[in-house]
């Protein structure tokens, strides 16, 4: 038997994160820090604000901001 290498499709993670930032920029509500802290309880509000301001940081915080933005988008566009 021969080993056949499976061709894996690669994902451009940077473009995925950029797409997340587009949604965050458009739909993240004003009270986003408290919403993100509900999703990630151990994070400080200042860390959440720094990630948004610098547009880089822990992916868990970016993902939580994205989730909050998607929830807001669903509320605004039923």
HUMOUR-V31398 format. One line per field, one symbol per residue. ss: DSSP state (h for helix, s for strand, l for the rest). burial: 1 if it has 16 or more other ideal C-beta (glycine too) atoms within 10 Angstrom, else 0. Layout:
ss=???
burial=???
//
This chain:
ss=llllllllllllhhhhhhhhhhhhhhhllllhhhhhhhhlllllhhhhhhhhhhllllhhhhhhhhhhhhhhhhhhll
burial=000000000000000010011011001100011011100000100011001100000000110111111001000000
//
